[in-house]
Amino acid sequence: MTDDLKDELPELSTALSSQFEPDAFLSEAIEDFGKVCAKLNDTSITASEREEWAHIKSELVNELRRLAKRNLRNASD
């Protein structure tokens, strides 16, 4: 898990550590988050591209929160 992700979603660490087998959707979203962060770190992209990638990152963070909450609920059941 990336440092960016740990900073934005500390609850995700708890959700991941409570799983015996990683959730496919969660794993894919984490991978996508890493790709988006790499794009945002690219200094050659334009301001409008940066804005689009920032929006995508925001949506991914929301999705990761939703998935983490779901996984925590499932783990406690």
The 8 nearest C-alpha neighbors of each residue, nearest first, counted from 0:
[[1, 4, 2, 5, 29, 12, 33, 3],
 [0, 2, 4, 3, 5, 33, 29, 6],
 [1, 3, 5, 4, 6, 0, 7, 8],
 [4, 2, 6, 1, 5, 7, 36, 0],
 [3, 5, 7, 1, 2, 6, 8, 0],
 [6, 4, 2, 9, 8, 3, 7, 1],
 [5, 7, 3, 4, 8, 2, 9, 1],
 [8, 6, 4, 5, 3, 9, 60, 2],
 [7, 9, 5, 10, 11, 4, 6, 64],
 [8, 10, 5, 11, 12, 6, 7, 13],
 [11, 9, 13, 8, 12, 14, 67, 64],
 [10, 12, 14, 9, 13, 8, 67, 15],
 [13, 11, 15, 10, 14, 9, 16, 5],
 [12, 14, 16, 10, 11, 15, 17, 9],
 [15, 13, 11, 71, 17, 67, 12, 16],
 [16, 14, 12, 17, 13, 18, 11, 21],
 [15, 17, 13, 18, 14, 12, 19, 11],
 [18, 16, 14, 15, 13, 74, 19, 71],
 [19, 17, 20, 16, 15, 21, 14, 74],
 [18, 20, 21, 17, 16, 15, 22, 74],
 [19, 21, 18, 22, 15, 23, 17, 16],
 [22, 20, 18, 23, 19, 26, 15, 25],
 [21, 23, 25, 24, 26, 20, 18, 70],
 [24, 22, 26, 25, 27, 21, 28, 20],
 [25, 23, 27, 26, 22, 28, 66, 29],
 [24, 26, 28, 22, 27, 23, 29, 66],
 [25, 27, 23, 29, 24, 28, 22, 30],
 [28, 26, 30, 24, 29, 25, 23, 31],
 [27, 29, 31, 25, 30, 26, 32, 24],
 [30, 28, 32, 26, 31, 27, 25, 33],
 [29, 31, 27, 33, 32, 28, 26, 34],
 [32, 30, 28, 34, 33, 29, 27, 35],
 [31, 33, 29, 35, 30, 34, 28, 36],
 [34, 32, 36, 30, 31, 35, 37, 29],
 [33, 35, 31, 37, 32, 36, 38, 30],
 [34, 36, 38, 32, 37, 33, 56, 31],
 [37, 35, 39, 33, 38, 34, 40, 32],
 [36, 38, 40, 34, 35, 39, 33, 41],
 [39, 37, 35, 41, 36, 40, 34, 52],
 [38, 40, 36, 41, 37, 49, 35, 52],
 [39, 41, 37, 38, 42, 36, 35, 43],
 [42, 40, 38, 39, 43, 44, 37, 36],
 [41, 43, 44, 40, 39, 45, 38, 49],
 [42, 44, 41, 45, 40, 38, 46, 39],
 [45, 43, 42, 48, 41, 49, 46, 38],
 [46, 44, 48, 47, 49, 43, 42, 50],
 [45, 47, 49, 48, 50, 44, 51, 43],
 [46, 48, 50, 49, 45, 51, 44, 52],
 [49, 47, 51, 45, 50, 46, 44, 52],
 [50, 48, 46, 52, 47, 51, 53, 39],
 [49, 51, 47, 53, 48, 52, 46, 54],
 [52, 50, 48, 54, 53, 49, 47, 55],
 [53, 51, 55, 49, 54, 50, 56, 48],
 [54, 52, 56, 50, 51, 55, 49, 57],
 [53, 55, 57, 51, 52, 56, 50, 58],
 [56, 54, 52, 58, 57, 53, 59, 51],
 [57, 55, 53, 59, 54, 58, 52, 60],
 [56, 58, 54, 60, 55, 59, 53, 61],
 [57, 59, 55, 61, 56, 60, 62, 54],
 [60, 58, 62, 56, 61, 57, 63, 55],
 [59, 61, 63, 57, 62, 58, 56, 64],
 [60, 62, 64, 58, 59, 63, 65, 57],
 [63, 61, 59, 65, 64, 60, 66, 58],
 [62, 64, 60, 66, 65, 61, 67, 59],
 [65, 63, 67, 61, 62, 66, 68, 60],
 [64, 66, 62, 68, 63, 67, 69, 61],
 [67, 65, 69, 63, 68, 64, 70, 62],
 [68, 66, 70, 64, 69, 14, 11, 65],
 [69, 67, 71, 65, 70, 66, 64, 72],
 [70, 68, 66, 72, 67, 71, 73, 65],
 [69, 71, 73, 67, 72, 68, 14, 74],
 [70, 72, 74, 68, 14, 73, 69, 67],
 [73, 71, 69, 75, 70, 74, 68, 76],
 [74, 72, 70, 76, 71, 75, 69, 68],
 [73, 75, 71, 72, 76, 70, 17, 18],
 [74, 76, 72, 73, 71, 70, 17, 69],
 [75, 73, 74, 72, 71, 70, 69, 17]]
